[in-house]
């Protein structure tokens, strides 16, 4: 498990054995069962997540209906906004597969960064990458039709098609499950 994390980190910075041991001393790793709610609406949290294996989902409940906003899979990080703002969460975070995560908080990160300043550099690089990716995804979503969103998903995140229940996928695309079925049918017709 920890090798997966260290391989990921090595793409940004090199680690000494001492640095690896410090990371391991924080007991960051969690195995979480499918269906586990990591964060509820209205709950306070200090936890940030990094998915090593599995899939987590963020969603709001609006008028009694779940509205999926994102899926996080292998090598993706999530720091819910409530962690930064220190306010109650506005949404839920749940595991849609058995998942292996690292769970950290600002205190842990500050301690690691103070002992090893290069981690701060890595965190800034990751934050910049994540912000750019989320901005691009948001802009693409805003200007595209449901069919374009689905085709974009097929191109950029095809694994989600098999991993995510259809009703959650439809919600993520901003459509009803029946509309997703019709959309898939139209796309298959065009290919034939």
Buried (B, 14 or more C-beta within 10 A) or exposed (E): EEEBBBEBBEEBEEBEEEBBEBBEEBEBBBEBEEEBEBBBBEBEBBBBBBBBBBBBBBBBEEEEEBBBEBBBBBBBBBBBEBBEEEEEBEBBBBBBBBBBBBBBBBEBBEEBBEEBEBBBEBBEEBEEEBEEEEEEEEEEBEEBEBBEBBBBBEEEBEEBEEBBEEEBBBBBBBBEBEBBEEBBEEEEEEEE
